[in-house]
């Protein structure tokens, strides 16, 4: 058969092999789309595998064509080695594309755009992390397979395997922190501690889990900042997860009002506000006075919503509507600071009590019309009391002399 091979035969065989590979890849894609024609998302996602599939089939065809149309010479072996490396790379690329297609199909089937999406978010987190682990393994296997095609590296690999124990210990000590983060990321994915799109409070910041990788977690803060934390943070530090079991949450709205606040009217207004909005999930909606100290009464409203975003908007709506209701209909219920002065009679009594005896003004000489004859005060409060204070001189000197004699006799 070798006598019928011409110099142009290998090139013609390679062209035919490339054409056959392109046609076969087109047929395979059409067959897959035909079988899964009900999967609308497959048509878009299958495009990522179209190019690596073409490369793989064409490279396989070219290698077969060269083996059939050329002798086992040096240049063919070199070309075949290059084609083998390219084929390994294209097959790894194709495997990664297939993983992306599978991930997209699974995530499309379990949508997170529903009220109770806890199961979908858990599956989404696990699928994404599993795909990333598989991609890393495929890349490592592909790179190792390429290296094993070189005879010199094969001998080196045998020597490395002999000292694998020492190398593994050194590598483990050198990459201890990274490995801890990797294992923490795997633990987060399969223990269901956090999921993608979970609402969390970390480091006093409120946000949603945007991305979970093998080494870090990205939290989307409410003001569009991103908080990037290592995976070990969520396995060693306490944090709040508002959607651990369910997405429904409750919140409060508090007012410090005057003691004249119309509580019943506020309850009626709260019912009107809740009945007129879709943010309320009709589970909890109550108004109570929880405190009454420091000159104010504290009115607390407890409401519930389907998720944290709706709850925030609902609390703002209730706060605005009730403030407007109090301003327009019950301004006396708004907080007031009272400063009261003493009555004139009490002020006059204090003024008389501070004057020195013997210097009584003309106003003090006028008798009080409503003076109490049984007033318990001795020296203040009335003209009679002032006179008593002037007449009272205290104990005489003879009293003190008798006291001294008694003390001396006892000694």
GUBADREN-487288 format. One record per residue (C-alpha): residue number from 1; z, y, x. Coordinates in nm, 3 decimals. Example, Ala and Ser with C-alpha at 12.3 -4.5 7.8 and 13.67 -1.06 7.14 Angstrom:
2
+-----+---------+---------+---------+
: num :       w :       v :       u :
+-----+---------+---------+---------+
:   1 :   0.780 :  -0.450 :   1.230 :
:   2 :   0.714 :  -0.106 :   1.367 :
+-----+---------+---------+---------+
This chain:
411
+-----+---------+---------+---------+
: num :       w :       v :       u :
+-----+---------+---------+---------+
:   1 :   0.000 :   0.000 :   0.000 :
:   2 :   0.058 :   0.230 :   0.297 :
:   3 :  -0.317 :   0.253 :   0.365 :
:   4 :  -0.371 :   0.426 :   0.030 :
:   5 :  -0.116 :   0.699 :   0.105 :
:   6 :  -0.279 :   1.026 :   0.205 :
:   7 :  -0.108 :   1.333 :   0.358 :
:   8 :  -0.135 :   1.516 :   0.023 :
:   9 :   0.020 :   1.231 :  -0.172 :
:  10 :   0.389 :   1.327 :  -0.111 :
:  11 :   0.330 :   1.683 :  -0.228 :
:  12 :   0.148 :   1.567 :  -0.539 :
:  13 :   0.428 :   1.320 :  -0.613 :
:  14 :   0.692 :   1.592 :  -0.578 :
:  15 :   0.502 :   1.821 :  -0.817 :
:  16 :   0.478 :   1.543 :  -1.072 :
:  17 :   0.848 :   1.462 :  -1.025 :
:  18 :   0.945 :   1.825 :  -1.088 :
:  19 :   0.727 :   1.839 :  -1.399 :
:  20 :   0.875 :   1.514 :  -1.526 :
:  21 :   1.226 :   1.644 :  -1.463 :
:  22 :   1.159 :   1.965 :  -1.661 :
:  23 :   1.008 :   1.775 :  -1.954 :
:  24 :   1.290 :   1.523 :  -1.958 :
:  25 :   1.557 :   1.795 :  -1.953 :
:  26 :   1.385 :   1.972 :  -2.245 :
:  27 :   1.373 :   1.646 :  -2.443 :
:  28 :   1.738 :   1.569 :  -2.375 :
:  29 :   1.847 :   1.913 :  -2.492 :
:  30 :   1.638 :   1.887 :  -2.808 :
:  31 :   1.780 :   1.543 :  -2.887 :
:  32 :   2.139 :   1.661 :  -2.838 :
:  33 :   2.083 :   1.967 :  -3.059 :
:  34 :   1.914 :   1.751 :  -3.320 :
:  35 :   2.203 :   1.509 :  -3.334 :
:  36 :   2.458 :   1.792 :  -3.352 :
:  37 :   2.254 :   2.029 :  -3.567 :
:  38 :   2.561 :   2.108 :  -3.781 :
:  39 :   2.736 :   2.250 :  -3.479 :
:  40 :   2.612 :   2.608 :  -3.475 :
:  41 :   2.808 :   2.704 :  -3.164 :
:  42 :   2.649 :   2.419 :  -2.963 :
:  43 :   2.310 :   2.591 :  -2.952 :
:  44 :   2.456 :   2.890 :  -2.771 :
:  45 :   2.693 :   2.706 :  -2.542 :
:  46 :   2.441 :   2.438 :  -2.440 :
:  47 :   2.246 :   2.701 :  -2.247 :
:  48 :   2.502 :   2.690 :  -1.966 :
:  49 :   2.402 :   2.327 :  -1.894 :
:  50 :   2.028 :   2.379 :  -1.914 :
:  51 :   1.976 :   2.500 :  -1.556 :
:  52 :   2.198 :   2.243 :  -1.375 :
:  53 :   2.041 :   1.963 :  -1.582 :
:  54 :   1.693 :   2.069 :  -1.474 :
:  55 :   1.800 :   2.085 :  -1.109 :
:  56 :   1.961 :   1.742 :  -1.118 :
:  57 :   1.665 :   1.567 :  -1.286 :
:  58 :   1.412 :   1.737 :  -1.060 :
:  59 :   1.604 :   1.647 :  -0.745 :
:  60 :   1.634 :   1.285 :  -0.855 :
:  61 :   1.259 :   1.274 :  -0.921 :
:  62 :   1.173 :   1.434 :  -0.588 :
:  63 :   1.388 :   1.186 :  -0.394 :
:  64 :   1.223 :   0.894 :  -0.573 :
:  65 :   0.877 :   1.040 :  -0.511 :
:  66 :   0.942 :   1.087 :  -0.140 :
:  67 :   1.079 :   0.734 :  -0.104 :
:  68 :   0.766 :   0.591 :  -0.266 :
:  69 :   0.505 :   0.800 :  -0.084 :
:  70 :   0.640 :   0.840 :   0.271 :
:  71 :   0.755 :   0.616 :   0.553 :
:  72 :   1.110 :   0.601 :   0.684 :
:  73 :   1.060 :   0.864 :   0.951 :
:  74 :   1.294 :   1.125 :   1.095 :
:  75 :   1.172 :   1.423 :   0.893 :
:  76 :   1.195 :   1.230 :   0.565 :
:  77 :   1.552 :   1.128 :   0.641 :
:  78 :   1.644 :   1.493 :   0.711 :
:  79 :   1.476 :   1.610 :   0.391 :
:  80 :   1.639 :   1.332 :   0.196 :
:  81 :   1.981 :   1.433 :   0.336 :
:  82 :   1.931 :   1.794 :   0.220 :
:  83 :   1.816 :   1.674 :  -0.121 :
:  84 :   2.125 :   1.451 :  -0.149 :
:  85 :   2.357 :   1.743 :  -0.078 :
:  86 :   2.173 :   1.957 :  -0.335 :
:  87 :   2.189 :   1.671 :  -0.588 :
:  88 :   2.568 :   1.639 :  -0.544 :
:  89 :   2.607 :   2.014 :  -0.596 :
:  90 :   2.386 :   2.014 :  -0.905 :
:  91 :   2.570 :   1.717 :  -1.056 :
:  92 :   2.904 :   1.894 :  -1.001 :
:  93 :   2.756 :   2.207 :  -1.161 :
:  94 :   2.637 :   1.999 :  -1.455 :
:  95 :   2.979 :   1.837 :  -1.498 :
:  96 :   3.148 :   2.180 :  -1.503 :
:  97 :   2.895 :   2.303 :  -1.760 :
:  98 :   2.966 :   2.001 :  -1.980 :
:  99 :   3.338 :   2.078 :  -1.960 :
: 100 :   3.268 :   2.435 :  -2.070 :
: 101 :   3.065 :   2.307 :  -2.365 :
: 102 :   3.342 :   2.069 :  -2.468 :
: 103 :   3.602 :   2.346 :  -2.439 :
: 104 :   3.396 :   2.583 :  -2.652 :
: 105 :   3.338 :   2.320 :  -2.920 :
: 106 :   3.708 :   2.236 :  -2.942 :
: 107 :   3.816 :   2.601 :  -2.955 :
: 108 :   3.555 :   2.679 :  -3.219 :
: 109 :   3.683 :   2.399 :  -3.439 :
: 110 :   4.042 :   2.520 :  -3.419 :
: 111 :   4.028 :   2.893 :  -3.484 :
: 112 :   4.323 :   3.125 :  -3.416 :
: 113 :   4.209 :   3.383 :  -3.674 :
: 114 :   4.429 :   3.236 :  -3.945 :
: 115 :   4.782 :   3.314 :  -4.061 :
: 116 :   4.948 :   2.998 :  -3.929 :
: 117 :   4.770 :   2.941 :  -3.598 :
: 118 :   5.053 :   2.785 :  -3.397 :
: 119 :   4.877 :   2.449 :  -3.359 :
: 120 :   4.546 :   2.610 :  -3.270 :
: 121 :   4.708 :   2.829 :  -3.004 :
: 122 :   4.887 :   2.532 :  -2.851 :
: 123 :   4.563 :   2.332 :  -2.837 :
: 124 :   4.379 :   2.631 :  -2.696 :
: 125 :   4.630 :   2.665 :  -2.413 :
: 126 :   4.619 :   2.296 :  -2.326 :
: 127 :   4.238 :   2.274 :  -2.338 :
: 128 :   4.190 :   2.579 :  -2.117 :
: 129 :   4.433 :   2.456 :  -1.854 :
: 130 :   4.293 :   2.102 :  -1.864 :
: 131 :   3.943 :   2.239 :  -1.812 :
: 132 :   4.057 :   2.444 :  -1.514 :
: 133 :   4.229 :   2.145 :  -1.355 :
: 134 :   3.918 :   1.933 :  -1.409 :
: 135 :   3.694 :   2.202 :  -1.256 :
: 136 :   3.916 :   2.214 :  -0.948 :
: 137 :   3.905 :   1.836 :  -0.914 :
: 138 :   3.525 :   1.827 :  -0.954 :
: 139 :   3.484 :   2.094 :  -0.689 :
: 140 :   3.709 :   1.905 :  -0.445 :
: 141 :   3.533 :   1.573 :  -0.508 :
: 142 :   3.189 :   1.733 :  -0.471 :
: 143 :   3.286 :   1.902 :  -0.146 :
: 144 :   3.433 :   1.579 :  -0.011 :
: 145 :   3.121 :   1.385 :  -0.108 :
: 146 :   2.900 :   1.635 :   0.075 :
: 147 :   3.111 :   1.611 :   0.387 :
: 148 :   3.102 :   1.229 :   0.382 :
: 149 :   2.721 :   1.236 :   0.406 :
: 150 :   2.756 :   1.345 :   0.770 :
: 151 :   2.829 :   1.054 :   1.009 :
: 152 :   3.043 :   1.267 :   1.243 :
: 153 :   3.265 :   1.380 :   0.960 :
: 154 :   3.305 :   1.020 :   0.842 :
: 155 :   3.463 :   0.928 :   1.177 :
: 156 :   3.680 :   1.238 :   1.159 :
: 157 :   3.790 :   1.140 :   0.810 :
: 158 :   3.904 :   0.799 :   0.932 :
: 159 :   4.119 :   0.967 :   1.197 :
: 160 :   4.267 :   1.205 :   0.944 :
: 161 :   4.356 :   0.922 :   0.710 :
: 162 :   4.556 :   0.760 :   0.988 :
: 163 :   4.782 :   1.068 :   1.011 :
: 164 :   4.784 :   1.144 :   0.640 :
: 165 :   5.163 :   1.114 :   0.617 :
: 166 :   5.231 :   1.388 :   0.872 :
: 167 :   4.962 :   1.614 :   0.729 :
: 168 :   5.091 :   1.576 :   0.374 :
: 169 :   5.445 :   1.673 :   0.483 :
: 170 :   5.324 :   1.978 :   0.674 :
: 171 :   5.094 :   2.086 :   0.390 :
: 172 :   5.373 :   2.039 :   0.135 :
: 173 :   5.611 :   2.260 :   0.335 :
: 174 :   5.345 :   2.525 :   0.394 :
: 175 :   5.234 :   2.542 :   0.032 :
: 176 :   5.573 :   2.491 :  -0.132 :
: 177 :   5.568 :   2.818 :  -0.330 :
: 178 :   5.211 :   2.768 :  -0.449 :
: 179 :   5.279 :   2.410 :  -0.553 :
: 180 :   5.586 :   2.518 :  -0.747 :
: 181 :   5.373 :   2.767 :  -0.940 :
: 182 :   5.107 :   2.503 :  -1.003 :
: 183 :   5.358 :   2.257 :  -1.144 :
: 184 :   5.517 :   2.536 :  -1.348 :
: 185 :   5.177 :   2.619 :  -1.497 :
: 186 :   5.121 :   2.256 :  -1.593 :
: 187 :   5.469 :   2.246 :  -1.744 :
: 188 :   5.398 :   2.557 :  -1.954 :
: 189 :   5.074 :   2.407 :  -2.080 :
: 190 :   5.213 :   2.077 :  -2.200 :
: 191 :   5.571 :   2.162 :  -2.298 :
: 192 :   5.459 :   2.420 :  -2.556 :
: 193 :   5.698 :   2.686 :  -2.423 :
: 194 :   5.433 :   2.956 :  -2.449 :
: 195 :   5.078 :   2.956 :  -2.578 :
: 196 :   4.783 :   3.187 :  -2.559 :
: 197 :   4.826 :   3.473 :  -2.812 :
: 198 :   5.203 :   3.420 :  -2.841 :
: 199 :   5.406 :   3.737 :  -2.900 :
: 200 :   5.671 :   3.768 :  -2.629 :
: 201 :   5.919 :   4.020 :  -2.491 :
: 202 :   5.948 :   3.998 :  -2.112 :
: 203 :   6.123 :   4.251 :  -1.890 :
: 204 :   6.183 :   4.470 :  -2.197 :
: 205 :   5.808 :   4.485 :  -2.266 :
: 206 :   5.647 :   4.369 :  -2.591 :
: 207 :   5.309 :   4.202 :  -2.567 :
: 208 :   5.092 :   3.894 :  -2.619 :
: 209 :   5.011 :   3.608 :  -2.385 :
: 210 :   4.651 :   3.677 :  -2.285 :
: 211 :   4.589 :   3.415 :  -2.018 :
: 212 :   4.773 :   3.118 :  -1.866 :
: 213 :   4.657 :   2.988 :  -1.530 :
: 214 :   4.801 :   2.730 :  -1.294 :
: 215 :   4.982 :   2.996 :  -1.090 :
: 216 :   5.037 :   3.305 :  -1.310 :
: 217 :   5.052 :   3.428 :  -1.669 :
: 218 :   4.893 :   3.750 :  -1.796 :
: 219 :   5.080 :   3.938 :  -2.071 :
: 220 :   4.882 :   4.198 :  -2.266 :
: 221 :   5.130 :   4.483 :  -2.326 :
: 222 :   5.107 :   4.680 :  -2.652 :
: 223 :   4.973 :   4.990 :  -2.471 :
: 224 :   4.686 :   4.791 :  -2.313 :
: 225 :   4.860 :   4.735 :  -1.980 :
: 226 :   4.864 :   4.389 :  -1.824 :
: 227 :   5.184 :   4.237 :  -1.694 :
: 228 :   5.109 :   3.957 :  -1.447 :
: 229 :   5.398 :   3.720 :  -1.385 :
: 230 :   5.416 :   3.397 :  -1.181 :
: 231 :   5.434 :   3.077 :  -1.382 :
: 232 :   5.782 :   3.008 :  -1.248 :
: 233 :   5.910 :   3.319 :  -1.429 :
: 234 :   5.872 :   3.149 :  -1.767 :
: 235 :   6.043 :   2.832 :  -1.647 :
: 236 :   6.342 :   2.998 :  -1.480 :
: 237 :   6.402 :   3.327 :  -1.668 :
: 238 :   6.499 :   3.370 :  -2.035 :
: 239 :   6.247 :   3.555 :  -2.250 :
: 240 :   6.180 :   3.615 :  -2.620 :
: 241 :   5.903 :   3.427 :  -2.800 :
: 242 :   5.850 :   3.572 :  -3.147 :
: 243 :   5.595 :   3.310 :  -3.250 :
: 244 :   5.752 :   2.995 :  -3.109 :
: 245 :   5.768 :   2.811 :  -3.443 :
: 246 :   5.600 :   3.048 :  -3.685 :
: 247 :   5.433 :   3.386 :  -3.680 :
: 248 :   5.639 :   3.535 :  -3.966 :
: 249 :   5.896 :   3.787 :  -3.846 :
: 250 :   6.149 :   4.028 :  -3.996 :
: 251 :   6.241 :   4.381 :  -3.899 :
: 252 :   6.467 :   4.669 :  -4.000 :
: 253 :   6.432 :   5.037 :  -4.086 :
: 254 :   6.753 :   5.242 :  -4.061 :
: 255 :   6.849 :   5.589 :  -4.191 :
: 256 :   7.163 :   5.795 :  -4.124 :
: 257 :   7.202 :   5.996 :  -4.446 :
: 258 :   7.451 :   6.216 :  -4.626 :
: 259 :   7.718 :   6.064 :  -4.849 :
: 260 :   7.524 :   6.195 :  -5.150 :
: 261 :   7.225 :   5.969 :  -5.073 :
: 262 :   7.073 :   5.817 :  -5.394 :
: 263 :   7.092 :   5.449 :  -5.303 :
: 264 :   6.955 :   5.311 :  -5.632 :
: 265 :   6.664 :   5.555 :  -5.634 :
: 266 :   6.585 :   5.454 :  -5.276 :
: 267 :   6.580 :   5.087 :  -5.377 :
: 268 :   6.337 :   5.167 :  -5.656 :
: 269 :   6.114 :   5.364 :  -5.420 :
: 270 :   6.124 :   5.079 :  -5.165 :
: 271 :   6.001 :   4.833 :  -5.428 :
: 272 :   5.712 :   5.066 :  -5.512 :
: 273 :   5.613 :   5.098 :  -5.147 :
: 274 :   5.626 :   4.721 :  -5.087 :
: 275 :   5.431 :   4.645 :  -5.405 :
: 276 :   5.152 :   4.882 :  -5.299 :
: 277 :   5.082 :   4.740 :  -4.953 :
: 278 :   4.933 :   4.416 :  -4.820 :
: 279 :   5.142 :   4.430 :  -4.504 :
: 280 :   5.444 :   4.279 :  -4.683 :
: 281 :   5.448 :   3.900 :  -4.718 :
: 282 :   5.687 :   3.910 :  -5.019 :
: 283 :   5.962 :   3.711 :  -4.845 :
: 284 :   6.233 :   3.968 :  -4.772 :
: 285 :   6.268 :   4.327 :  -4.892 :
: 286 :   6.622 :   4.458 :  -4.937 :
: 287 :   6.811 :   4.788 :  -4.892 :
: 288 :   7.181 :   4.797 :  -4.801 :
: 289 :   7.444 :   5.039 :  -4.672 :
: 290 :   7.571 :   4.879 :  -4.354 :
: 291 :   7.801 :   5.153 :  -4.226 :
: 292 :   7.980 :   5.468 :  -4.348 :
: 293 :   8.147 :   5.647 :  -4.058 :
: 294 :   8.122 :   5.969 :  -3.857 :
: 295 :   8.022 :   6.173 :  -4.160 :
: 296 :   7.711 :   5.969 :  -4.246 :
: 297 :   7.616 :   5.655 :  -4.434 :
: 298 :   7.377 :   5.414 :  -4.265 :
: 299 :   7.110 :   5.274 :  -4.492 :
: 300 :   6.934 :   4.966 :  -4.353 :
: 301 :   6.613 :   4.819 :  -4.496 :
: 302 :   6.524 :   4.461 :  -4.406 :
: 303 :   6.160 :   4.357 :  -4.459 :
: 304 :   5.933 :   4.073 :  -4.348 :
: 305 :   5.565 :   4.040 :  -4.257 :
: 306 :   5.316 :   3.771 :  -4.165 :
: 307 :   5.307 :   3.870 :  -3.797 :
: 308 :   5.455 :   4.122 :  -3.558 :
: 309 :   5.162 :   4.363 :  -3.577 :
: 310 :   5.182 :   4.383 :  -3.956 :
: 311 :   5.559 :   4.422 :  -3.932 :
: 312 :   5.530 :   4.725 :  -3.704 :
: 313 :   5.284 :   4.895 :  -3.940 :
: 314 :   5.501 :   4.806 :  -4.241 :
: 315 :   5.813 :   4.957 :  -4.084 :
: 316 :   5.627 :   5.278 :  -4.005 :
: 317 :   5.493 :   5.296 :  -4.361 :
: 318 :   5.838 :   5.249 :  -4.517 :
: 319 :   5.993 :   5.506 :  -4.285 :
: 320 :   5.728 :   5.768 :  -4.369 :
: 321 :   5.735 :   5.710 :  -4.746 :
: 322 :   6.114 :   5.721 :  -4.778 :
: 323 :   6.148 :   6.030 :  -4.559 :
: 324 :   5.892 :   6.204 :  -4.780 :
: 325 :   6.075 :   6.079 :  -5.092 :
: 326 :   6.407 :   6.224 :  -4.973 :
: 327 :   6.255 :   6.553 :  -4.863 :
: 328 :   6.083 :   6.617 :  -5.195 :
: 329 :   6.323 :   6.469 :  -5.449 :
: 330 :   6.666 :   6.451 :  -5.285 :
: 331 :   6.709 :   6.711 :  -5.011 :
: 332 :   7.089 :   6.689 :  -5.044 :
: 333 :   7.071 :   6.332 :  -4.913 :
: 334 :   6.941 :   6.447 :  -4.576 :
: 335 :   7.198 :   6.456 :  -4.294 :
: 336 :   7.425 :   6.763 :  -4.302 :
: 337 :   7.687 :   6.890 :  -4.058 :
: 338 :   7.978 :   7.056 :  -4.246 :
: 339 :   8.211 :   7.324 :  -4.101 :
: 340 :   8.496 :   7.418 :  -4.340 :
: 341 :   8.735 :   7.716 :  -4.293 :
: 342 :   9.105 :   7.709 :  -4.391 :
: 343 :   9.212 :   7.857 :  -4.734 :
: 344 :   9.339 :   8.221 :  -4.730 :
: 345 :   9.697 :   8.119 :  -4.826 :
: 346 :   9.725 :   7.881 :  -4.534 :
: 347 :   9.585 :   8.141 :  -4.297 :
: 348 :   9.841 :   8.394 :  -4.422 :
: 349 :  10.125 :   8.146 :  -4.373 :
: 350 :  10.017 :   8.078 :  -4.018 :
: 351 :   9.997 :   8.451 :  -3.949 :
: 352 :  10.352 :   8.515 :  -4.079 :
: 353 :  10.496 :   8.229 :  -3.881 :
: 354 :  10.361 :   8.372 :  -3.556 :
: 355 :  10.512 :   8.720 :  -3.598 :
: 356 :  10.839 :   8.805 :  -3.426 :
: 357 :  11.150 :   8.855 :  -3.647 :
: 358 :  11.241 :   9.215 :  -3.713 :
: 359 :  10.879 :   9.332 :  -3.722 :
: 360 :  10.767 :   9.250 :  -4.075 :
: 361 :  10.469 :   9.432 :  -4.213 :
: 362 :  10.451 :   9.591 :  -4.556 :
: 363 :  10.242 :   9.305 :  -4.683 :
: 364 :  10.518 :   9.064 :  -4.586 :
: 365 :  10.774 :   9.262 :  -4.785 :
: 366 :  10.583 :   9.198 :  -5.109 :
: 367 :  10.725 :   8.890 :  -5.283 :
: 368 :  10.490 :   8.597 :  -5.343 :
: 369 :  10.421 :   8.537 :  -5.709 :
: 370 :  10.406 :   8.160 :  -5.683 :
: 371 :  10.668 :   8.094 :  -5.415 :
: 372 :  10.839 :   7.761 :  -5.439 :
: 373 :  11.219 :   7.806 :  -5.455 :
: 374 :  11.264 :   7.459 :  -5.313 :
: 375 :  11.037 :   7.515 :  -5.014 :
: 376 :  11.150 :   7.286 :  -4.734 :
: 377 :  11.044 :   7.532 :  -4.463 :
: 378 :  11.331 :   7.739 :  -4.316 :
: 379 :  11.173 :   8.022 :  -4.127 :
: 380 :  10.809 :   8.045 :  -4.239 :
: 381 :  10.599 :   8.054 :  -4.555 :
: 382 :  10.772 :   8.335 :  -4.754 :
: 383 :  10.969 :   8.661 :  -4.731 :
: 384 :  11.292 :   8.478 :  -4.808 :
: 385 :  11.231 :   8.241 :  -4.519 :
: 386 :  11.180 :   8.532 :  -4.281 :
: 387 :  11.506 :   8.685 :  -4.397 :
: 388 :  11.685 :   8.355 :  -4.339 :
: 389 :  11.545 :   8.342 :  -3.989 :
: 390 :  11.682 :   8.693 :  -3.919 :
: 391 :  12.026 :   8.607 :  -4.056 :
: 392 :  12.050 :   8.282 :  -3.863 :
: 393 :  12.195 :   8.336 :  -3.517 :
: 394 :  12.264 :   7.977 :  -3.419 :
: 395 :  12.589 :   7.815 :  -3.318 :
: 396 :  12.862 :   8.052 :  -3.187 :
: 397 :  13.018 :   8.051 :  -2.844 :
: 398 :  13.339 :   7.890 :  -2.979 :
: 399 :  13.144 :   7.579 :  -3.059 :
: 400 :  13.026 :   7.543 :  -2.702 :
: 401 :  13.385 :   7.609 :  -2.569 :
: 402 :  13.527 :   7.330 :  -2.791 :
: 403 :  13.255 :   7.096 :  -2.664 :
: 404 :  13.348 :   7.170 :  -2.300 :
: 405 :  13.718 :   7.103 :  -2.368 :
: 406 :  13.641 :   6.764 :  -2.521 :
: 407 :  13.426 :   6.665 :  -2.222 :
: 408 :  13.697 :   6.774 :  -1.973 :
: 409 :  13.968 :   6.578 :  -2.151 :
: 410 :  13.757 :   6.264 :  -2.141 :
: 411 :  13.702 :   6.293 :  -1.770 :
+-----+---------+---------+---------+
